[in-house]
Amino acid sequence: PSRGGADWVPDLHFDNSMHVITLLAGRLDIVLEVGEVTLRPGDSIVLPASVHDLRNTTDQPATFVYTSFPLLR
């Protein structure tokens, strides 16, 4: 759950990995270099070698499966 407020600053970072996130319960905001996507239960997102951060702005826990695979280039 969110412990910050309006002063929250994303910690955008890059991973040379493919991340797959599937939300099971709650709500989760995925902050990207070019905007934001909100996941709700049953939603998934694939982030291949991207700049990103995650945040939960609600008072409820967000439960999700997060799988990461290193990308070899």
C-alpha positions in Angstrom: 0.0 0.0 0.0 1.0 3.6 -0.6 3.0 5.2 2.1 3.8 8.3 0.0 1.8 11.2 -1.1 1.8 13.7 -3.9 5.6 14.1 -3.4 6.3 10.5 -4.6 9.0 10.5 -7.3 9.3 7.4 -9.5 12.6 5.5 -9.3 12.7 4.8 -13.1 15.4 2.2 -13.8 16.6 0.0 -16.7 17.0 -3.7 -16.5 18.4 -5.7 -19.4 15.8 -8.4 -18.6 12.3 -9.3 -19.7 9.8 -8.8 -16.9 6.3 -10.4 -16.9 3.9 -9.1 -14.2 0.5 -10.6 -13.6 -1.7 -8.9 -11.1 -3.7 -11.2 -8.8 -5.4 -8.7 -6.4 -5.5 -5.0 -5.8 -4.2 -2.4 -8.2 -0.7 -1.7 -9.5 0.6 1.2 -11.5 3.4 0.6 -13.9 5.3 3.8 -14.6 7.1 3.8 -17.9 9.4 6.2 -19.7 6.4 7.4 -21.8 3.5 7.2 -19.4 1.7 4.9 -17.0 -0.4 1.7 -17.2 -2.7 0.6 -14.4 -3.0 -3.2 -13.8 -6.2 -4.7 -12.3 -6.7 -8.3 -11.2 -6.2 -10.6 -14.2 -4.1 -8.1 -16.2 -0.5 -8.8 -17.3 2.2 -6.7 -18.8 5.5 -7.7 -20.5 8.4 -5.3 -20.2 11.3 -6.3 -22.4 14.4 -4.3 -21.5 12.5 -1.2 -20.5 12.8 1.8 -18.2 10.1 1.3 -15.5 9.0 1.5 -11.9 6.1 0.0 -10.0 3.8 1.7 -7.5 0.6 1.0 -5.5 -1.3 4.2 -4.7 -4.1 2.5 -2.9 -4.6 1.6 0.8 -4.9 -2.1 -0.2 -2.1 -4.6 -0.9 -1.3 -5.5 -4.5 -0.5 -9.1 -5.0 1.2 -10.1 -8.2 3.5 -12.6 -9.9 6.7 -11.1 -11.1 9.0 -13.1 -13.4 12.2 -11.9 -14.8 14.4 -13.4 -17.5 17.8 -12.0 -18.4 18.2 -10.9 -22.0 21.5 -11.8 -23.7 22.6 -9.4 -26.4 
